[in-house]
Amino acid sequence: MCGIAGVFNTNGEPVSSSILKKMTDAIAHRGPDGEGFFVDSFIGLGHRRLAILDLSSAGHQPMSSNNNRYVLTYNGEIYNFRELRQELESNGYQIKSQTDTEVLLYAYAEWKEKVLDRLNGMFAFAIWDRQECELFLARDRYGVKPLYYLQLGNYFLFGSEIKAILANPIYRSSIDKEALLEYFTFQNFFTDRTLFKDIRLFPSGHYLKVNLANQSIKPRCYWDYQFVEPSHPRDQHEYLEELDRLFCQAVKRQLVSDVDVGAYLSGGIDSGAITAIAATQLPYIKTFTCGFDLHSASGLELSFDEREASEYMSYLFKTEHYEMVLKAGDMERVLPKLTWHLEEPRVGQSYPNYYIAQLASKFVKVVLAGTGGDEIFGGYPWRYYRAVVNNNFEEYVDKYYLFWQRLIPNKTIQNVFQPIWQEVNHIWTRDIFRNVFRKYTPELNRPEDYINHSLYFEAKTFLHGLLVVEDKLSMAHGLECRVPFLDNDLVDFAQKLPVSLKLGNLGEVVRLNENEPGHKSEKYFRKSRDGKLLMRQAMRKYVPEVVSQREKQGFSAPDSSWFQGESIDFVKRKLFSSETKIYEFLDRKTTHSLINEHLEGKKNHRLLIWSLLNVEEWLTKFLDNSS
């Protein structure tokens, strides 16, 4: 796990070593264990190292092949690198270190871009081919590791974080107003846009080749999700046994490390099951939980603290357990640091992730997380059922699109964006939404088919957003976060699992408001006992039944209450000031009206208020005054 950066001047202009160093210095937090550079005329590769496998200097990057043809800068972990190493050595390659880096380098030398079909792990990497004068970049299937790039005239820049690109003087920060509209519709980006104009997020499951003759840079897809209903389903008991085998295999694979590995432990099934398996391999594994002070919370938010359940599982699994408790003021204190490391706002209220990563980093360099379990095994049934019965695909898109307007719905957004509406009104966010499915074309005949479309959509968008947040906020503390649910074999299995083994109430639609305050999933689960059916059954073997059969609990603070109470002065100071920067782009009166609806308890706009605070801080941190 590391940080990478690079420059390719396609006009042949020499790369400045000092500027390349500034780019890697900007992401030094990602790799506090070392730095390295490779510069050869118009190509420059930089690296910051977080040493996890083979802590010796043999793992130094950028790494060159024995014949000096290939040079690699790489961020991630390849969990099946030992199997690949064995195959490469049988083909005559001499691999000296114990790193997955060297294995990846020679695997590319052997198989070129086809190596991507063989990698089981999380990664973003760049390889320079001296013989062909070609730069190859790739990102893992699911987008666990981020990669950003910028093509500006004859300059091609890339980095693990946007800050690496910002450190190069050829780029001057300005806002992408169309991306701002996209974010305030979905609280996410469904395209490759970022809030920084012209800087793109490299798509997951894609690769790219850049050479001196290549003036049109477009990433190519090598893998995509395929949630499909099996034509010949197996017996449920067979599915159960296979899930158990693959899940245990995934967790054990991701324990490979030469440093201490810990685990996040909430009160839920996903992190609990991961910890249960990991504890059988690593006695007294360190576990970490973040709770919330609920003295000023009310209603359903009183269930947000999960420390009691996590403490019970720590006792059962005999872990070395650490906890922290967040209070209302902690969001205010961390917002500047959080925004700096996050770089672009994404899904949810993410500051608890920052704090729990900070806690874990004091004790371990690697931590396991339960991210992905809900998205691949059907953990959000109240969402999918919004559009489970439809006459055609366009009707499905209309229904699901309306649901995913998480911040500002269509009927309001023109008023909110009035100061820049003439610049962005050609952007129809329904098209952005629909375009997520452009490469996904299974037949649509049954409710199960629409459910699989929703699973596809959420894996491509919501899960991807969670992964970007998870990476940025763990690496802010030099902490590697691994996600066993996104093991290739386990994901391939889950995609072909019958919907009936994920969800059980296709004929009954229980509608819930995603933005209502408190624990909406508990309300749904009490009515239906639905979601992740096979996963719950399989995990009874590892976690207490009270955990395997409990409702899903998101990792959220009781901000709805805090925004109306202890944090109300902070909200008003940041968003009601005459110096608030965001009103250059949003209408002040309309936005104030929405905020006041929440502060007065008329509606729940907690996600909108959080997003306004985050973007306001972003404008202060990153945007030139000349925007």
For each residue, the residues with C-beta under 8 A, 3 or more apart:
1: 30 50 52 75 76 77 366 475 480
2: 30 31 47 48 49 50 61 74 75 160
3: 24 27 28 29 30 31 47 48 50 75 159 160 161 164 475
4: 45 46 47 48 73 74 75 124 125 126 147 158 159 160
5: 20 23 24 26 27 45 46 47 73 157 158 159 160 164 165
6: 20 23 43 44 45 46 73 126 135 157 158 159
7: 15 19 20 23 43 44 155 156 157 168
8: 42 43 44 135 155 156 157 210
9: 12 13 14 15 42 43 154 155 156
10: 42 154 155 156 210 211 212 214 215
11: 42 154
12: 9 41 42 212
13: 9 42 154
14: 9 41 42
15: 7 9 19 20 39 41 42 43 44
16: 19 20 44
17: 20 21 37 39 44
18: 21 22
19: 7 15 16 22 23 167 168 169
20: 5 6 7 15 16 17 23 24 37 39 44 45 46
21: 17 18 24 25 35 37 46
22: 18 19 25 26 167 168
23: 5 6 7 19 20 26 27 46 157 159 164 165 167 168
24: 3 5 20 21 27 28 35 37 46 47 48 164
25: 21 22 28 167
26: 5 22 23 159 161 163 164 166 167
27: 3 5 23 24 30 31 48 159 160 161 163 164
28: 3 24 25 31 32 35 48
29: 3 32 341 475 476 477 478
30: 1 2 3 27 48 50 75 160 161 475 478
31: 2 3 27 28 34 35 47 48 49 50 478
32: 28 29 48 50 478
33: 49 50 51 55
34: 31 48 49 51 60
35: 21 24 28 31 46 47 48 49
36: 46 47 49 60 61 62 73
37: 17 20 21 24 44 45 46 47 62
38: 43 44 45 46 62 64 71 73 128
39: 15 17 20 43 44 45
40: 43 44 128 130
41: 12 14 15
42: 8 9 10 11 12 13 14 15
43: 6 7 8 9 15 38 39 40 128 135
44: 6 7 8 15 16 17 20 37 38 39 40
45: 4 5 6 20 37 38 39 62 71 73 126 128
46: 4 5 6 20 21 23 24 35 36 37 38 62 73 164
47: 2 3 4 5 24 31 35 36 37 61 62 73 74
48: 2 3 4 24 27 28 30 31 32 34 35
49: 2 31 33 34 35 36 59 60 61
50: 1 2 3 30 31 32 33 365 475 478 480
51: 33 34 54 55 59 258 259
52: 1 77 257 258 259 365 366 480
53: 59 77 98 99 100 101 256 257 258
54: 51 58 59 97 98 99 258
55: 33 51 59 258 259
56: 59 97
57: 60
58: 54 96 97 98 99 102
59: 49 51 53 54 55 56 63 97 99 101 102
60: 34 36 49 57 63
61: 2 36 47 49 72 73 74 101
62: 36 37 38 45 46 47 71 72 73
63: 59 60 71 72 73 74 101 102 105
64: 38 68 70 71 72
65: 68 69 70 71 105 106 109
66: 94
67:
68: 64 65 71 130
69: 65 109 129 130 131
70: 64 65 105 108 109 127 128 129 130
71: 38 45 62 63 64 65 68 127 128 130
72: 61 62 63 64 101 104 105 108 125 126 127 128
73: 4 5 6 36 38 45 46 47 61 62 63 125 126
74: 2 4 47 61 63 101 104 123 124 125 126
75: 1 2 3 4 30 123 124 125 145 160
76: 1 121 122 123 124 125 140 144 145
77: 1 52 53 100 121 122 123 254 256 480 482
78: 81 84 100 103 104 119 120 121 123
79: 120 121 253 254 256 487
80: 83 84 118 119 120 121 253
81: 78 84 85 100 103 104 121
82: 85 86
83: 80 86 87
84: 78 80 81 87 88 103 107 118 119
85: 81 82 88 89 95 103
86: 82 83 89 90
87: 83 84 90 91
88: 84 85 91 93 95 103 106 107 110
89: 85 86 92 93 94 95
90: 86 87
91: 87 88 110
92: 89
93: 88 89 106 109 110
94: 66 89
95: 85 88 89 102 103 106
96: 58 102
97: 54 56 58 59 101 102
98: 53 54 58 258
99: 53 54 58 59 102 103
100: 53 77 78 81 103 104 121
101: 53 59 61 63 72 74 97 104 105
102: 58 59 63 95 96 97 99 105 106
103: 78 81 84 85 88 95 99 100 106 107
104: 72 74 78 81 100 101 107 108 115 119 123 125
105: 63 65 70 72 101 102 108 109 127
106: 65 88 93 95 102 103 109 110
107: 84 88 103 104 110 111 115 118 119
108: 70 72 104 105 111 112 115 127 136
109: 65 69 70 93 105 106
110: 88 91 93 106 107 115
111: 107 108 114 115 118
112: 108 115
113: 116 136 138 207 222
114: 111 117 118
115: 104 107 108 110 111 112 118 119
116: 113 119 138 207 222 223
117: 114 222 223
118: 80 84 107 111 114 115
119: 78 80 84 104 107 115 116 123 140
120: 78 79 80 253 487 488 489
121: 76 77 78 79 80 81 100 140
122: 76 77 140 142 144 145 482 483 486
123: 74 75 76 77 78 104 119 138 139 140 145
124: 4 74 75 76 137 138 139 140 145 146 147 160 202
125: 4 72 73 74 75 76 104 137 138
126: 4 6 45 72 73 74 135 136 137 158
127: 70 71 72 105 108 135 136
128: 38 40 43 45 70 71 72 134 135 136
129: 69 70 132 133 134 135 136
130: 40 68 69 70 71 133
131: 69
132: 129 211
133: 129 130 211 212
134: 128 129 209 210 211
135: 6 8 43 126 127 128 129 156 209 210 211
136: 108 113 126 127 128 129 207 208 209
137: 124 125 126 147 149 158 202 207 208 210 219
138: 113 116 123 124 125 206 207 208 222
139: 123 124 143 145 146 147 202 203 204 205 206 207
140: 76 119 121 122 123 124 143 144 145 204 205
141: 204 205 223 486 488 491
142: 122 204 205 372 459 463 464 467 486 491
143: 139 140 146 203 204 205 464 467 468
144: 76 122 140 467 471 483 486
145: 75 76 122 123 124 139 140 160 471
146: 124 139 143 160 161 201 202 468 471 472
147: 4 124 137 139 158 159 160 201 202
148: 158 159 160 161 162 164 165 194 199 200 201 202
149: 137 156 157 158 159 165 199 200 202 208 217
150: 155 156 157 158 165 171 198 199 200
151: 155 156 198 217
152: 155 157 170 171 198
153:
154: 9 10 11 13
155: 7 8 9 10 150 151 152 170
156: 7 8 9 10 135 149 150 151 210 217
157: 5 6 7 8 23 149 150 152 164 165 168 170 171
158: 4 5 6 126 137 147 148 149 150 164 165 202
159: 3 4 5 6 23 26 27 147 148 149 162 163 164 165
160: 2 3 4 5 27 30 75 124 145 146 147 148 164 475
161: 3 26 27 30 146 148 164 343 472
162: 148 159 165 166 194 196 199 343 344
163: 26 27 159 166 167 343
164: 3 5 23 24 26 27 46 148 157 158 159 160 161 167 168
165: 5 23 148 149 150 157 158 159 162 168 171 196 199
166: 26 162 163 171 173 196 622
167: 19 22 23 25 26 163 164
168: 7 19 22 23 157 164 165 171
169: 19
170: 152 155 157
171: 150 152 157 165 166 168 198 199
172: 624
173: 166 196 622 623 624 627
174: 196 197 623 624 626 627
175: 179 180 195 196 197 585 619 623 627
176: 179 180 193 194 195 196 197 198
177: 180 181 420 423 424 585
178: 181 182 193 424 427
179: 175 176 182 183 189 191 193 194 195
180: 175 176 177 183 184 195 424 585 615
181: 177 178 184 185 413 417 424 427 429
182: 178 179 185 186 189 190 191 193 427 429 432
183: 179 180 186 187 188 189 195 345 407 611 615
184: 180 181 187 407 408 413 416 417 586 611
185: 181 182 405 406 407 408 413 429 432
186: 182 183 189 190 404 405 406 407 429 432 433 461
187: 183 184 345 346 347 348 406 407 607 611
188: 183 346 347 406 461 462 465
189: 179 182 183 186 192 193 194 201 344 346 465
190: 182 186 432 433 435 436 460 461
191: 179 182 432 435
192: 189 200 201 202 203
193: 176 178 179 182 189 200 201
194: 148 162 176 179 189 199 200 201 343 344
195: 175 176 179 180 183 344 345 615 618 622
196: 162 165 166 173 174 175 176 199 344 622
197: 174 175 176
198: 150 151 152 171 176
199: 148 149 150 162 165 171 194 196
200: 148 149 150 192 193 194
201: 146 147 148 189 192 193 194 468
202: 124 137 139 146 147 148 149 158 192 206 208 219
203: 139 143 192 206 219 221
204: 139 140 141 142 143 464
205: 139 140 141 142 143 221 222 223 224
206: 138 139 202 203 219 220 221 222
207: 113 116 136 137 138 139 219 220 222
208: 136 137 138 149 202 217 218 219 220
209: 134 135 136 214
210: 8 10 134 135 137 156 214 217
211: 10 132 133 134 135 214
212: 10 12 133
213:
214: 10 209 210 211 217
215: 10
216:
217: 149 151 156 208 210 214
218: 208
219: 137 202 203 206 207 208
220: 206 207 208
221: 203 205 206 224 439
222: 113 116 117 138 205 206 207
223: 116 117 141 205
224: 205 221 439 440
225: 440 455 456 459 460 491 495
226: 440 442 456 495
227: 442 452 453 455 456 459 495
228: 442 452 495 496
229: 446 448 449 452 498 499
230: 233 234 496 497 498
231:
232:
233: 230 498
234: 230 238 239
235: 238 239
236: 239 240 501 534
237: 240 241
238: 234 235 241 242
239: 234 235 236 242 243 497 498 501 534
240: 236 237 243 244 534 537 538
241: 237 238 244 245
242: 238 239 245 246 493
243: 239 240 246 247 493 534 535 538
244: 240 241 247 248 538 541
245: 241 242 248 249
246: 242 243 249 250 487 489 490 493
247: 243 244 250 251 273 277 484 490 538
248: 244 245 251 252 277
249: 245 246 252 253 487 489 490
250: 246 247 253 254 484 485 487 489 490
251: 247 248 254 255 274 277 278 368 484
252: 248 249 255 277 281
253: 79 80 120 249 250 256 484 487
254: 77 79 250 251 368 482 483 484 487
255: 251 252 261 278 281 282
256: 53 77 79 253
257: 52 53 260 261 365 366
258: 51 52 53 54 55 98
259: 51 52 55 364 365 366
260: 257 286 363 364 365 366
261: 255 257 278 282 285 364 366 367 368
262: 285 286 287 288 360 363 364 366 367 368
263: 271 274 275 278 285 286 287 288 319 367 368 369
264: 271 287 288 289 356 360 367 368 369 370
265: 271 272 275 287 288 289 310 313 314 319 321
266: 270 271 272 289 306 309 310 370 553 555
267: 272 306 307 308 309 310 313 547 550 553
268: 271 272 306 309 370 547 550 552 553
269: 272 273 373 532 535 536 539 543 547 548 550
270: 266 273 274 370 373 374 485
271: 263 264 265 266 268 274 275 368 369 370
272: 265 266 267 268 269 275 276 310 313 539 542 543 547
273: 247 269 270 276 277 370 539 542 543
274: 251 263 270 271 277 278 368 369 370 484
275: 263 265 271 272 278 279 285 287 313 317 319 368
276: 272 273 279 280 313 316 317 542 543
277: 247 248 251 252 273 274 280 281 542
278: 251 255 261 263 274 275 281 282 285 368
279: 275 276 282 283 285 317 318 319
280: 276 277
281: 252 255 277 278
282: 255 261 278 279 285
283: 279 318
284: 318 319 320
285: 261 262 263 275 278 279 282 317 319 320
286: 260 262 263 319 320 321 322 360 363 364
287: 262 263 264 265 275 310 314 317 319 320 321 322
288: 262 263 264 265 321 322 323 356 359 360 363 367
289: 264 265 266 306 307 310 311 321 322 323 324 356
290: 323 324 325 326 352 355 356 359 555
291: 305 306 307 323 324 325 326
292: 297 304 305 325 326 327 352 557 558
293: 296 325 326 327 328
294: 297 301 302 304 305 558
295:
296: 293 328 558 561 562 565 566
297: 292 294 301 302 304 558 561 562
298: 301 302 561
299: 302 517 518 561
300: 303 517 518 519 520 522 523
301: 294 297 298 304 517 518 519 558 560 561
302: 294 297 298 299 518 558
303: 300 518 519 522 553
304: 292 294 297 301 518 519 553 556 557 558
305: 291 292 294 308
306: 266 267 268 289 291 309 310 553
307: 267 289 291 310 311 323 325
308: 267 305 311 312
309: 266 267 268 306 312 313 546 547 550
310: 265 266 267 272 287 289 306 307 313 314 321 323
311: 289 307 308 314 315 321 323
312: 308 309 315 316 544
313: 265 267 272 275 276 309 310 316 317 543 544 547
314: 265 287 310 311 317 318 319 321
315: 311 312 318
316: 276 312 313 544
317: 275 276 279 285 287 313 314
318: 279 283 284 314 315
319: 263 265 275 279 284 285 286 287 314
320: 284 285 286 287
321: 265 286 287 288 289 310 311 314
322: 286 287 288 289 359 360 363
323: 288 289 290 291 307 310 311
324: 289 290 291 355 356 359
325: 290 291 292 293 307
326: 290 291 292 293 330 331 352 355 557
327: 292 293 330 566
328: 293 296 331 332 562 565 566 567
329: 332 333 566 567
330: 326 327 333 334 351 355
331: 326 328 334 335 349 351 557 559 562 567
332: 328 329 335 567 570
333: 329 330
334: 330 331 337 338 351 354 355
335: 331 332 338 339 351 613 614 617
336: 339 340 617 621
337: 334 340 341 354 476
338: 334 335 341 342 350 351 354 473 614 617
339: 335 336 342 343 345 614 617 618 621
340: 336 337 343 621
341: 29 337 338 354 472 473 475 476
342: 338 339 345 346 350 469 472 473 614
343: 161 162 163 194 339 340 472 622
344: 162 189 194 195 196 468 618
345: 183 187 195 339 342 611 614 615 618
346: 187 188 189 342 350 465 466 468 469
347: 187 188 350 462 465 466 469
348: 187 465 466 469 554 556 607
349: 331 352 556 557 559 606 607 610
350: 338 342 346 347 353 354 469 473
351: 330 331 334 335 338 354 355 557
352: 290 292 326 349 355 356 555 556 557
353: 350 356 357 469 470 473 474 555
354: 334 337 338 341 350 351 357 358 473 476
355: 290 324 326 330 334 351 352 358 359
356: 264 288 289 290 324 352 353 359 360
357: 353 354 360 361 367 473 474 476 477 479 481
358: 354 355 361 362 476 477
359: 288 290 322 324 355 356 362 363
360: 262 264 286 288 322 356 357 363 364 367 474 477 479
361: 357 358 364 365 474 477 478 479
362: 358 359
363: 260 262 286 288 322 359 360
364: 259 260 261 262 286 360 361 367 479
365: 50 52 257 259 260 361 478 479 480
366: 1 52 257 259 260 261 262 479 480 481 482
367: 261 262 263 264 288 357 360 364 474 479 480 481 482
368: 251 254 261 262 263 264 271 274 275 278 481 482 483 484
369: 263 264 271 274 470 481 482 483
370: 264 266 268 270 271 273 274 373 483 485
371: 463 466 467 470 483 485 486
372: 142 375 376 463 483 485 486 491
373: 269 270 370 376 377 379 485 532 535
374: 270 377 378 379 380 532 552
375: 372 379 380 455 458 459 462 463
376: 372 373 455 459 485 486 490 491 494 495
377: 373 374 494 497 502 532 534 535
378: 374 381 384 451 455 499 502 503 531 532 533
379: 373 374 375 531 532 552
380: 374 375 383 384 458 521 531 552
381: 378 384 385 503 505 524 528 530 531
382: 385 386 510 511 512 514 520 521 524
383: 380 386 403 454 458 514
384: 378 380 381 387 388 450 451 454 455 503
385: 381 382 388 505 506 509 510 511
386: 382 383 399 400 403 509 511
387: 384 390 395 396 399 400 403 450 454
388: 384 385 447 450 451 506 509
389: 447 450 509
390: 387 393 395 396 399 444 450
391: 395
392: 395 396 444
393: 390 396 397 444
394: 397 398
395: 387 390 391 392 398 399
396: 387 390 392 393 399 400 444 450 453
397: 393 394 400 401 430 433 434 437
398: 394 395 401 402 430
399: 386 387 390 395 396 402 403
400: 386 387 396 397 403 404 433 454 457
401: 397 398 404 405 429 430 433 434
402: 398 399 405 409
403: 383 386 387 399 400 514
404: 186 400 401 433
405: 185 186 401 402 408 409 410 429
406: 185 186 187 188 514 515 607
407: 183 184 185 186 187 607 608 611
408: 184 185 405 412 413 416 594 608
409: 402 405 412 413
410: 405 413 429
411:
412: 408 409 415 416 590 594
413: 181 184 185 408 409 410 416 417 429
414: 417 418 421 425
415: 412 418 587 590
416: 184 408 412 413 586 587 590 591 594
417: 181 184 413 414 420 421 424 585 586 587
418: 414 415 421 587 590
419: 583 584 585 586 587
420: 177 417 423 424 585
421: 414 417 418 424 425
422: 425
423: 177 420
424: 177 178 180 181 417 420 421 427
425: 414 421 422
426:
427: 178 181 182 424 431 432
428: 431 432
429: 181 182 185 186 401 405 410 413 432 433
430: 397 398 401 433 434
431: 427 428 434 435
432: 182 185 186 190 191 427 428 429 435 436
433: 186 190 397 400 401 404 429 430 436
434: 397 401 430 431 437 438
435: 190 191 431 432 438
436: 190 432 433 440 457 460 461
437: 397 434 440 441 453 456 457
438: 434 435
439: 221 224
440: 224 225 226 436 437 453 456
441: 437
442: 226 227 228 449 452 453
443: 449
444: 390 392 393 396 449 450 453
445: 449
446: 229 449 450
447: 388 389 450 451 499 506
448: 229 451 452 498 499 500 506
449: 229 442 443 444 445 446 452 453
450: 384 387 388 389 390 396 444 446 447 453 454
451: 378 384 388 447 448 454 455 499 502 503 506
452: 227 228 229 442 448 449 455 456 499
453: 227 396 437 440 442 444 449 450 456 457
454: 383 384 387 400 450 451 457 458
455: 225 227 375 376 378 384 451 452 458 459
456: 225 226 227 437 440 452 453 459 460
457: 400 436 437 453 454 460 461
458: 375 380 383 454 455 461 462 463
459: 142 225 227 375 376 455 456 462 463 464
460: 190 225 436 456 457 463 464
461: 186 188 190 436 457 458 464 465
462: 188 347 375 458 459 465 466
463: 142 371 372 375 458 459 460 466 467
464: 142 143 204 459 460 461 467 468
465: 188 189 346 347 348 461 462 468 469
466: 346 347 348 371 462 463 469 470
467: 142 143 144 371 463 464 470 471 483
468: 143 146 201 344 346 464 465 471 472
469: 342 346 347 348 350 353 465 466 472 473
470: 353 369 371 466 467 473 474 481 483
471: 144 145 146 467 468 474 475 481
472: 146 161 341 342 343 468 469 475 476
473: 338 341 342 350 353 354 357 469 470 476 477
474: 353 357 360 361 367 470 471 477 479 480 481
475: 1 3 29 30 50 160 341 471 472 478 479 480 481
476: 29 337 341 354 357 358 472 473
477: 29 357 358 360 361 473 474
478: 29 30 31 32 50 361 365 475
479: 357 360 361 364 365 366 367 474 475
480: 1 50 52 77 365 366 367 474 475
481: 357 366 367 368 369 470 471 474 475
482: 77 122 254 366 367 368 369
483: 122 144 254 368 369 370 371 372 467 470 486
484: 247 250 251 253 254 274 368 487 490
485: 250 270 370 371 372 373 376 490 491
486: 122 141 142 144 371 372 376 483 490 491
487: 79 120 246 249 250 253 254 484 490 491
488: 120 141 491 492
489: 120 246 249 250 492 493
490: 246 247 249 250 376 484 485 486 487 493 494
491: 141 142 225 372 376 485 486 487 488 494 495
492: 488 489 495 496
493: 242 243 246 489 490 496 497
494: 376 377 490 491 497
495: 225 226 227 228 376 491 492
496: 228 230 492 493
497: 230 239 377 493 494 501 502 534
498: 229 230 233 239 448 501 502
499: 229 378 447 448 451 452 502 503 506
500: 448 503 504 506 533
501: 236 239 497 498 533 534
502: 377 378 451 497 498 499 531 532 533 534 535
503: 378 381 384 451 499 500 506 530 531 533
504: 500 528 529 530 533
505: 381 385 508 510 528 530
506: 385 388 447 448 451 499 500 503
507:
508: 505 528
509: 385 386 388 389
510: 382 385 505 524 527 528
511: 382 385 386
512: 382 516 520 521 523 524
513: 516 520 604
514: 382 383 403 406 520
515: 406 604 605 606 607
516: 512 513 520 604
517: 299 300 301 560 561 604 606
518: 299 300 301 302 303 304 560
519: 300 301 303 304 522 523 551 553
520: 300 382 512 513 514 516 523 524
521: 380 382 512 524 525 551 552 553 554
522: 300 303 519 525 526 551 553
523: 300 512 519 520 526 527
524: 381 382 510 512 520 521 527 528 530 551
525: 521 522 528 529 530 531 550 551 552
526: 522 523 529 551
527: 510 523 524
528: 381 504 505 508 510 524 525 531
529: 504 525 526 549
530: 381 503 504 505 524 525 533
531: 378 379 380 381 502 503 525 528 552
532: 269 373 374 377 378 379 502 535 536 552
533: 378 500 501 502 503 504 530 536 537
534: 236 239 240 243 377 497 501 502 537 538
535: 243 269 373 377 502 532 538 539
536: 269 532 533 539 540 548 549
537: 240 533 534 540 548
538: 240 243 244 247 534 535 541
539: 269 272 273 535 536 542 543 548
540: 536 537 543 545 548
541: 244 538
542: 272 273 276 277 539
543: 269 272 273 276 313 539 540 547 548
544: 312 313 316 547 548
545: 540 548 549
546: 309 549 550
547: 267 268 269 272 309 313 543 544 550
548: 269 536 537 539 540 543 544 545
549: 529 536 545 546
550: 267 268 269 309 525 546 547 553
551: 519 521 522 524 525 526
552: 268 374 379 380 521 525 531 532
553: 266 267 268 303 304 306 519 521 522 550
554: 348 521
555: 266 290 352 353
556: 304 348 349 352 559
557: 292 304 326 331 349 351 352 562
558: 292 294 296 297 301 302 304 561 562
559: 331 349 556 562 563 567 606 609 610
560: 301 517 518 563 564 598 604 606
561: 296 297 298 299 301 517 558 564 565
562: 296 297 328 331 557 558 559 565 566 567
563: 559 560 567 568 571 598 599 606 609
564: 560 561 568 598 599 601
565: 296 328 561 562 568
566: 296 327 328 329 562
567: 328 329 331 332 559 562 563 570 571
568: 563 564 565 571 572 599
569: 572 573
570: 332 567 573 574
571: 563 567 568 574 575 576 595 599 609 613
572: 568 569 575 576
573: 569 570 576 577
574: 570 571 577 580 613 616 617
575: 571 572 580 582 591 592 595 609 612 613 616
576: 571 572 573 580 592 595
577: 573 574 580
578:
579:
580: 574 575 576 577 583 588 616
581: 584 616 619 620 623
582: 575 585 586 591 612 615 616 619
583: 419 580 586 587 588 591
584: 419 581 627
585: 175 177 180 417 419 420 582
586: 184 416 417 419 582 583 590 591
587: 415 416 417 418 419 583 590 591
588: 580 583 591 592
589: 592 593
590: 412 415 416 418 586 587 593 594
591: 416 575 582 583 586 587 588 594 595 612
592: 575 576 588 589 595 596
593: 589 590 596 597
594: 408 412 416 590 591 597 598 605 608
595: 571 575 576 591 592 598 599 605 608 609 612
596: 592 593 599 600
597: 593 594 600 602 603 605
598: 560 563 564 594 595 601 602 603 604 605 606 608 609
599: 563 564 568 571 595 596
600: 596 597
601: 564 598
602: 597 598
603: 597 598
604: 513 515 516 517 560 598
605: 515 594 595 597 598 608 609
606: 349 515 517 559 560 563 598 609 610
607: 187 348 349 406 407 515 610 611
608: 407 408 594 595 598 605 611 612
609: 559 563 571 575 595 598 605 606 612 613
610: 349 559 606 607 613 614
611: 183 184 187 345 407 607 608 614 615
612: 575 582 591 595 608 609 615 616
613: 335 571 574 575 609 610 616 617
614: 335 338 339 342 345 610 611 617 618
615: 180 183 195 345 582 611 612 618 619
616: 574 575 580 581 582 612 613 619 620
617: 335 336 338 339 574 613 614 620 621
618: 195 339 344 345 614 615 621 622 623
619: 175 581 582 615 616 622 623
620: 581 616 617 623
621: 336 339 340 617 618
622: 166 173 195 196 343 618 619
623: 173 174 175 581 618 619 620 627
624: 172 173 174 627
625:
626: 174
627: 173 174 175 584 623 624
